[in-house]
């Protein structure tokens, strides 16, 4: 049982009233006294929340926000929109401070909603303003479920980038770059959920978090997965820019290195979902082996005469090595999140 949780008996008084006593410490901490009124909110079929006077619940807060846009603003609109999405607003209104929204501003908002804000729809669109509704159900897609989809996408991007390099496939390289938007969409959704969880203890438990500190750990995990996708994009950009095939023996070494980097990413995320401290420790040790794979690529590229090509191969291996470092960072986060559990087991 949670240390804050208490069990109280329901008592019957009078002819039709049921009463439950309040914890004395809770009453004293809030400075309440006999005769003060408290408010009760029925959240669902099995949950009743009790609040002191003048305490504002999230359900009582305004769930809509309005931002006024200057005539010259375009990219700033998207930043503001994402910030309001993170804060958990369900309705976001975008209006011009004066005059009308220009076509570039309207297109920027539409693209952001389509590519970045999961569960959002434009319900009103005109030159006088745009209204966005966030329709996603908070518990429809769990944080763990969203992270698993992010990992799958980021790994696919990395594999496709290496495949595009081996085939000198520019079309596939472009597809890798486009997929990065999908990774970001899941990332933005998770950040939104984490912020809601931190602000509402009931939602924190509903989402499966033990405490608010774990939300910070998950936020850092999301950042590392996003960066994994970013490095796949860098490799894809390199393929498009140079348009030159890489020697077959070097490709094979790079493929091996990429496969290893993604395997340790898998290990670290598995430790996260299993809350496995020992697995996380093993993963951190394993990531150091990436230098062996990097050395094999470097040795294979010694026969190259073109300095530009040598530099290109070096950049690719750097991008892959960074993926293994992000895997190590995730494993480190798992250690921090589960250290207390490890101590209990030891004692």
C-alpha positions as CSV (number, residue, x, y, z in Angstrom):
1,X,0.0,0.0,0.0
2,X,1.2,3.5,-0.8
3,X,2.5,5.4,2.2
4,X,0.0,8.2,1.6
5,X,-2.9,5.7,1.3
6,X,-5.2,5.1,4.3
7,X,-8.2,2.8,4.8
8,X,-11.3,4.2,6.4
9,X,-14.6,2.6,7.3
10,X,-17.9,3.9,5.9
11,X,-20.3,4.6,8.7
12,X,-24.0,5.1,8.6
13,X,-25.6,8.0,10.5
14,X,-29.2,9.2,10.7
15,X,-31.6,7.7,8.3
16,X,-29.9,8.0,5.0
17,X,-26.4,9.5,5.4
18,X,-23.0,7.7,4.9
19,X,-19.9,9.3,6.4
20,X,-16.2,8.8,6.2
21,X,-13.8,10.6,8.5
22,X,-11.0,12.7,7.1
23,X,-7.3,12.1,8.1
24,X,-6.4,14.5,11.0
25,X,-3.0,15.4,9.5
26,X,-4.5,16.3,6.2
27,X,-7.0,18.7,7.9
28,X,-4.2,20.2,10.0
29,X,-1.8,20.6,7.1
30,X,-4.4,22.6,5.2
31,X,-5.4,24.7,8.2
32,X,-9.0,23.6,8.0
33,X,-11.4,23.7,11.0
34,X,-14.8,22.4,12.0
35,X,-17.5,24.0,9.8
36,X,-15.3,24.6,6.8
37,X,-16.6,23.3,3.5
38,X,-14.7,20.9,1.3
39,X,-15.5,20.0,-2.3
40,X,-16.0,16.5,-3.8
41,X,-15.6,15.7,-7.4
42,X,-16.7,12.4,-8.9
43,X,-14.0,11.6,-11.5
44,X,-15.3,8.3,-12.8
45,X,-17.5,5.4,-11.7
46,X,-15.0,4.4,-8.9
47,X,-13.1,7.6,-8.0
48,X,-14.1,10.4,-5.7
49,X,-11.6,13.3,-5.2
50,X,-11.8,15.7,-2.2
51,X,-10.4,19.2,-2.3
52,X,-10.1,22.0,0.2
53,X,-11.8,25.4,-0.3
54,X,-10.3,27.6,-3.1
55,X,-8.3,24.7,-4.5
56,X,-8.5,24.7,-8.3
57,X,-8.7,21.3,-9.9
58,X,-7.4,20.8,-13.5
59,X,-11.0,20.2,-14.6
60,X,-12.0,23.7,-13.4
61,X,-9.1,25.4,-15.2
62,X,-9.8,26.8,-18.6
63,X,-9.3,24.1,-21.1
64,X,-9.0,26.5,-24.0
65,X,-6.2,29.0,-24.9
66,X,-6.1,31.8,-27.4
67,X,-2.9,33.2,-28.9
68,X,-2.7,36.4,-30.9
69,X,-0.3,36.5,-33.8
70,X,1.6,39.4,-35.2
71,X,1.5,40.0,-39.0
72,X,5.2,38.9,-39.6
73,X,5.1,35.8,-37.4
74,X,5.3,32.4,-39.0
75,X,7.7,29.9,-37.3
76,X,7.0,31.4,-33.9
77,X,3.3,30.4,-34.3
78,X,4.4,26.7,-34.4
79,X,6.5,27.0,-31.3
80,X,3.7,28.6,-29.4
81,X,1.2,26.0,-30.7
82,X,3.5,23.1,-29.5
83,X,4.0,24.8,-26.1
84,X,0.2,25.0,-25.6
85,X,-0.2,21.4,-26.7
86,X,2.4,20.3,-24.1
87,X,0.5,22.2,-21.4
88,X,-2.5,20.0,-22.0
89,X,-5.0,22.5,-23.5
90,X,-7.9,20.8,-25.3
91,X,-8.8,23.8,-27.5
92,X,-6.3,26.2,-29.0
93,X,-7.4,29.3,-30.9
94,X,-5.0,31.2,-33.2
95,X,-6.1,34.7,-34.1
96,X,-4.4,37.7,-35.8
97,X,-3.6,40.6,-33.6
98,X,-4.8,42.8,-36.4
99,X,-6.0,42.2,-39.9
100,X,-6.0,38.6,-41.1
101,X,-3.9,35.5,-41.0
102,X,-1.8,35.3,-44.2
103,X,-1.6,32.1,-46.3
104,X,1.9,31.3,-45.0
105,X,0.7,31.5,-41.4
106,X,-2.3,29.3,-42.1
107,X,-0.2,26.7,-43.9
108,X,2.3,26.6,-41.1
109,X,-0.4,25.8,-38.5
110,X,-2.0,23.2,-40.8
111,X,1.3,21.5,-41.3
112,X,2.1,21.5,-37.6
113,X,-1.2,19.9,-36.7
114,X,-0.8,17.3,-39.4
115,X,2.9,16.4,-38.8
116,X,3.5,17.1,-35.1
117,X,0.4,17.2,-32.9
118,X,-1.0,13.7,-32.4
119,X,-4.7,13.6,-31.8
120,X,-5.3,17.1,-33.0
121,X,-7.8,18.3,-35.6
122,X,-8.5,21.7,-37.1
123,X,-12.2,22.4,-36.5
124,X,-12.3,25.9,-37.8
125,X,-10.1,27.5,-40.4
126,X,-10.4,31.0,-41.9
127,X,-8.3,34.1,-42.4
128,X,-9.8,35.5,-39.2
129,X,-8.5,32.6,-37.1
130,X,-7.9,28.9,-36.7
131,X,-9.3,26.6,-33.9
132,X,-7.5,23.4,-33.1
133,X,-9.2,20.6,-30.9
134,X,-7.1,18.0,-29.2
135,X,-9.3,14.9,-29.4
136,X,-7.0,12.2,-28.1
137,X,-8.1,10.1,-25.1
138,X,-5.5,10.3,-22.4
139,X,-5.5,6.6,-21.7
140,X,-6.1,5.4,-25.3
141,X,-2.4,5.2,-26.1
142,X,-0.2,4.6,-23.0
143,X,3.1,6.3,-22.6
144,X,4.9,2.9,-22.8
145,X,2.9,2.1,-26.0
146,X,3.9,5.4,-27.6
147,X,7.6,4.9,-26.6
148,X,7.5,1.4,-28.2
149,X,6.2,2.9,-31.4
150,X,8.9,5.7,-31.3
151,X,11.6,3.1,-30.8
152,X,10.3,1.0,-33.7
153,X,10.2,4.0,-36.0
154,X,13.7,5.3,-35.0
155,X,15.2,1.8,-35.5
156,X,13.4,1.5,-38.9
157,X,14.9,4.9,-39.9
158,X,18.4,3.8,-39.0
159,X,18.1,0.5,-40.8
160,X,16.6,2.2,-43.9
161,X,19.4,4.8,-43.9
162,X,22.0,2.1,-44.0
163,X,20.1,0.2,-46.6
164,X,19.8,3.4,-48.7
165,X,23.6,3.8,-48.4
166,X,24.3,0.2,-49.5
167,X,22.0,0.6,-52.5
168,X,22.7,4.3,-53.1
169,X,18.9,4.7,-53.0
170,X,18.0,8.4,-52.9
171,X,14.3,7.7,-52.8
172,X,14.7,5.6,-49.6
173,X,16.9,8.3,-48.1
174,X,14.2,10.9,-48.6
175,X,11.7,8.5,-46.9
176,X,13.9,8.3,-43.9
177,X,13.9,12.1,-43.6
178,X,10.1,12.1,-43.9
179,X,9.7,9.5,-41.2
180,X,11.4,11.8,-38.6
181,X,8.1,13.8,-38.4
182,X,6.4,10.6,-37.1
183,X,9.0,10.1,-34.4
184,X,8.5,13.7,-33.3
185,X,4.7,13.3,-33.2
186,X,5.0,10.5,-30.7
187,X,7.6,12.4,-28.8
188,X,5.3,15.5,-28.5
189,X,2.4,13.3,-27.4
190,X,4.4,11.6,-24.7
191,X,5.7,15.0,-23.3
192,X,2.0,16.2,-23.2
193,X,1.0,13.1,-21.3
194,X,3.9,13.5,-18.8
195,X,3.0,17.1,-18.1
196,X,-0.6,16.1,-17.4
197,X,0.5,13.3,-15.1
198,X,2.8,15.6,-13.1
199,X,-0.1,18.0,-12.5
200,X,-2.6,15.4,-11.5
201,X,-1.9,12.6,-9.0
202,X,-4.8,10.6,-10.1
203,X,-3.7,10.7,-13.7
204,X,-0.1,9.8,-12.6
205,X,-1.4,6.5,-11.1
206,X,-3.7,5.9,-14.1
207,X,-0.8,6.2,-16.5
208,X,1.2,3.6,-14.4
209,X,3.8,5.9,-12.9
210,X,4.9,5.3,-9.3
211,X,5.9,9.0,-8.7
212,X,6.5,12.3,-10.6
213,X,10.2,11.6,-10.6
214,X,9.7,8.8,-13.1
215,X,8.1,11.2,-15.5
216,X,11.4,13.1,-15.7
217,X,13.1,9.8,-16.5
218,X,10.7,9.1,-19.3
219,X,11.1,12.6,-20.6
220,X,14.9,12.0,-21.0
221,X,14.3,8.6,-22.6
222,X,12.1,10.3,-25.2
223,X,14.8,12.8,-26.0
224,X,17.3,10.1,-26.6
225,X,15.0,8.2,-28.9
226,X,14.4,11.4,-30.9
227,X,18.1,11.9,-31.2
228,X,18.4,8.4,-32.6
229,X,16.1,9.3,-35.4
230,X,18.0,12.6,-35.9
231,X,21.2,10.7,-36.6
232,X,19.5,8.5,-39.1
233,X,18.4,11.7,-40.9
234,X,22.0,12.9,-40.9
235,X,23.1,9.7,-42.7
236,X,20.2,10.0,-45.2
237,X,21.1,13.6,-45.9
238,X,24.7,12.5,-46.5
239,X,23.5,10.0,-49.1
240,X,21.4,12.6,-50.9
241,X,24.2,15.2,-50.9
242,X,27.1,13.0,-52.2
243,X,25.2,10.6,-54.5
244,X,28.2,8.3,-54.5
245,X,28.1,4.6,-53.7
246,X,30.2,3.3,-50.8
247,X,32.6,0.3,-51.3
248,X,30.9,-3.0,-50.6
249,X,33.4,-4.2,-47.9
250,X,33.0,-0.9,-46.0
251,X,29.2,-1.1,-46.3
252,X,29.2,-4.5,-44.6
253,X,31.3,-3.2,-41.7
254,X,28.9,-0.2,-41.3
255,X,25.9,-2.5,-41.4
256,X,27.4,-4.7,-38.6
257,X,28.1,-1.5,-36.5
258,X,24.6,-0.3,-37.0
259,X,23.1,-3.7,-36.1
260,X,25.1,-3.7,-32.9
261,X,24.1,-0.1,-32.0
262,X,20.4,-0.9,-32.4
263,X,20.7,-4.1,-30.4
264,X,22.0,-2.2,-27.4
265,X,19.2,0.3,-27.9
266,X,16.8,-2.7,-27.7
267,X,18.4,-3.9,-24.6
268,X,18.2,-0.5,-22.8
269,X,14.5,-0.1,-23.7
270,X,13.7,-3.6,-22.6
271,X,15.4,-2.8,-19.2
272,X,13.2,0.3,-19.0
273,X,9.9,-1.6,-19.6
274,X,10.9,-4.4,-17.2
275,X,12.3,-2.0,-14.6
276,X,15.4,-4.2,-14.6
277,X,18.4,-2.6,-12.9
278,X,20.7,-5.6,-13.7
279,X,19.8,-5.5,-17.4
280,X,20.5,-1.8,-17.5
281,X,24.0,-2.3,-15.9
282,X,24.8,-5.0,-18.5
283,X,23.7,-2.8,-21.3
284,X,26.0,0.1,-20.2
285,X,28.9,-2.4,-20.2
286,X,28.0,-3.8,-23.6
287,X,27.8,-0.4,-25.3
288,X,31.6,0.0,-24.9
289,X,32.1,-2.7,-27.5
290,X,31.0,-0.3,-30.2
291,X,34.6,0.9,-30.6
292,X,35.5,-2.5,-32.0
293,X,33.0,-2.2,-34.8
294,X,34.1,1.4,-35.4
295,X,37.7,0.2,-35.7
296,X,36.8,-2.4,-38.3
297,X,35.1,0.3,-40.5
298,X,38.2,2.6,-40.1
299,X,40.5,-0.3,-41.1
300,X,38.4,-1.1,-44.1
301,X,38.5,2.5,-45.2
302,X,42.3,2.9,-45.1
303,X,42.4,1.8,-48.8
304,X,40.4,4.9,-49.8
305,X,42.3,7.7,-51.6
306,X,39.6,10.4,-51.6
307,X,39.8,12.5,-48.5
308,X,36.2,13.6,-48.9
309,X,35.1,9.9,-49.0
310,X,37.2,9.1,-45.9
311,X,35.6,12.0,-44.1
312,X,32.1,10.9,-45.2
313,X,32.7,7.3,-43.8
314,X,34.0,8.8,-40.5
315,X,30.8,10.9,-40.2
316,X,28.6,7.9,-40.7
317,X,30.4,5.9,-38.1
318,X,30.1,8.8,-35.7
319,X,26.4,9.0,-36.2
320,X,26.0,5.2,-35.5
321,X,28.3,5.4,-32.5
322,X,26.1,8.2,-31.1
323,X,23.1,5.9,-31.2
324,X,24.9,3.4,-29.0
325,X,25.7,6.3,-26.6
326,X,22.0,7.2,-26.4
327,X,21.3,3.5,-25.6
328,X,23.8,3.8,-22.7
329,X,22.1,7.1,-21.6
330,X,18.7,5.3,-21.5
331,X,20.2,2.5,-19.5
332,X,21.6,5.0,-17.1
333,X,18.2,6.6,-16.6
334,X,16.8,3.1,-15.9
335,X,19.4,2.7,-13.1
336,X,18.4,6.0,-11.6
337,X,14.7,5.1,-11.7
338,X,15.2,1.7,-10.1
339,X,18.1,2.1,-7.7
340,X,15.8,2.0,-4.6
341,X,14.3,-1.3,-5.7
342,X,17.8,-2.7,-6.1
343,X,18.7,-1.6,-2.6
344,X,15.6,-3.2,-1.1
345,X,16.5,-6.5,-2.8
346,X,20.0,-6.4,-1.4
347,X,18.8,-5.7,2.2
